Amino acid sequence: MGNTAGYFPVEPTVSCDSAPGSEYVGAYGLSLRGIISQHSLLQSRPEWPVWHLKWHQDPSTGPATQEESWSDDRAVVAVQPAGRAVLERATSLTTWLTPVLPSPEAMVHPLLASTAVVVAQWLGRASFHAGAIAVEGRVWGILGERGMGKTSTLLGAHRAGITVITDDVLVVDGEIAYSGPRCLDLRGDAAKRFDCGRPLGIVGTRDRWRLDLPPAPPTLPFAGWVVLQWEQSVHVEPLGAGPRLTALAANRGLRVPGIDIPGLLDLVARPAVVFSRPRNWAQLDGALAMLLEVLSQT
């Protein structure tokens, strides 16, 4: 994130009042108020910090290539396909500035993700671009660069009856991991193969098929990490401390130079495995069975 010039608010053209009961919804360890759908969100916990969400129309906002900014009090984050999110720490407020009102599905994901990672940093929590699953009541973060099979791994886990904790952003606070929205966004090949997910059209920068997930606990104990890679055969092997650190740094949620990941040393010390498998849908279930067996014993 670089520096950005001043923020010029415009008049709202949509009510930001919460829908009945929406003051009790949340995700990523935040209790959410304002213009946010209850669908796909969690029952928030009383101790969760309250964070407000608003939208303003800004027809002048172009493609999401503008500069971003970060400080201990305020952040400006570009959002796709056009617009920005302005976060103010003092008022616990995110304002989305976009040319048109985002759909409720887009607000839940991916727009909410930028608020999750920025506020997590302000609260001293770590955030990662990662999925997560719960195995025997403990959360394992799933790390992988784009194209490494993160979504297919999460989909396979869901089909095997494993609770998916989060799709794309994992927030961890010491011993605790927070659940994300109850949805998993698929690409067309996965949705077609397994005949699942409802088409949303283009959300952000790509076509999405959204699979609704069952409820999950708002928080669970955090166990460790699974790092994905492609190989010709299936392997689940321990990952050393050095590669663990590299994987966490490469997948950090807030990519701001000079900003540390809260609790990094403890997170690096957590157990971690490399999960290798072929790029072959037919072998996904068997590979996942091997991974789950290892995680249950770790």
Secondary structure, 3 states (H helix, E strand, C coil): CCCCCCCCCCCCCCCCCCCCCHHHEEECCEEEEECCCCCCCEECCCCCCEEEEEEEECCCCCECCCCCEECCCEEEEECCCECEEEEECCCCEEEEEECCCCCHHHHHHHHHHHHHHHHHHHCCCEEEECEEEEECCEEEEEECCCCCCHHHHHHHHHHCCCEEEECCEEEEECCEEECCCCEEEECHHHHHHHCCCEEEEEECCEEEEEEECCCCCCEEEEEEEEEEEECCCCEEEECCHHHHHHHHHHCECCCCCCCCCCCHHHHHHCCEEEEEECCCHHHHHHHHHHHHHHHHHC
